[in-house]
Amino acid sequence: MATTLNLVGAAAAATVVVGAAALRVSFAPGDELAEDRRAEPLLVEELALQAKYKFEVIDLPVPSSSSSESMKVHTKYYYPATESPKGVIVYLHGLNSHSGRITEFYNRSLRDGWIAGMMDFRGFGRSCGRHGYIESIDTLADDAVAFVQATKAKFPDLKLFVLGTSMGGLTLLHATLKMPPGLVESYIFHAPPVEISRNVLPPKIVELVGRVLLSLAPKLPLLKPHSAHSNSPSQEALVHHSKAVDPNFYQGRLRIGTAYAMLNASLSIGDKLHEINVPHLLIHGTADRVCDIAGSERFFATSGAKDKQFVRIPDGQHNLLQEEEKYWRLYLDTIAEYIDARI
């Protein structure tokens, strides 16, 4: 009997070891230099934008945490028709998304005479890295600083503004603490997850499983992603369809490492809000069910900036550009008025 139990125990242990090894091989930590998404076709909206405006694609080399080779971060600039642009506005995208999905913003900026710059964070869009995986927001913040520095060097005589949406806003909050002085005229934070809504946090049992697996297999897709919400069911359906047909939008479950990178960055920035003393505009929809507006209220009250504004969009959901026209138009008008006043 004892021998049988020993054999069963040994078999179970072997199964666990083999399973753990398999997870480690498939979902181990570290950067990846994969470039498989770079060949994916552009969205129809991107093609229309490129047919109308001059553009330039530049691969920005950034350090890898697990290789001596640099990773390639996809960046792009669109140029307005005018020979005397007002300035430059750089966009940092949100979780699972990429820089090619907000053509309404680019069209407005270009029409108003601004150069529009954008980057895909590593792991998203056309940049290198496992799709949907973030090792740390701190690393993304370093990449954002590198892109801002490269942009300012490219356009030294133009004022530079940086807009970060959701995860991009959280990354930008961390980046402000690393940014050399004199590069950025002002920052725009849209719905930064200073406080993540309870609606999108996983059940405690899933959180416990995630913590156990985090060091072993951080790239494992485990958590169900939050769904896009809109005040209009028809608009929400359009957004879901646009994501489904976009090969560069990450549609899988949230990877364990990504979830904890977001959570850790959200918690850590809460202790540093008073250190953020750069000029900024904060925009947040009052009905946001992903990033609680209470976090933005706390940020605005706590930040050390003397030049700061907070615009609350009544009844606006998380992604204002995915709302009905009255919401996204107010969002774009707010940004346009803010940056035009600072030329």
Secondary structure as GFF3:
##gff-version 3
##sequence-region A 1 343
A	DSSP	alpha_helix	2	27	.	.	.	ID=ss1
A	DSSP	three_ten_helix	36	39	.	.	.	ID=ss2
A	DSSP	alpha_helix	44	52	.	.	.	ID=ss3
A	DSSP	beta_strand	54	62	.	.	.	ID=ss4
A	DSSP	beta_strand	71	79	.	.	.	ID=ss5
A	DSSP	beta_strand	87	92	.	.	.	ID=ss6
A	DSSP	three_ten_helix	99	101	.	.	.	ID=ss7
A	DSSP	alpha_helix	103	111	.	.	.	ID=ss8
A	DSSP	beta_strand	114	119	.	.	.	ID=ss9
A	DSSP	alpha_helix	137	154	.	.	.	ID=ss10
A	DSSP	beta_strand	160	165	.	.	.	ID=ss11
A	DSSP	alpha_helix	167	176	.	.	.	ID=ss12
A	DSSP	beta_strand	186	190	.	.	.	ID=ss13
A	DSSP	three_ten_helix	198	200	.	.	.	ID=ss14
A	DSSP	alpha_helix	204	214	.	.	.	ID=ss15
A	DSSP	beta_strand	221	223	.	.	.	ID=ss16
A	DSSP	alpha_helix	233	244	.	.	.	ID=ss17
A	DSSP	beta_strand	254	255	.	.	.	ID=ss18
A	DSSP	alpha_helix	256	269	.	.	.	ID=ss19
A	DSSP	three_ten_helix	273	275	.	.	.	ID=ss20
A	DSSP	beta_strand	280	285	.	.	.	ID=ss21
A	DSSP	alpha_helix	293	302	.	.	.	ID=ss22
A	DSSP	beta_strand	308	313	.	.	.	ID=ss23
A	DSSP	three_ten_helix	320	322	.	.	.	ID=ss24
A	DSSP	alpha_helix	325	340	.	.	.	ID=ss25
###
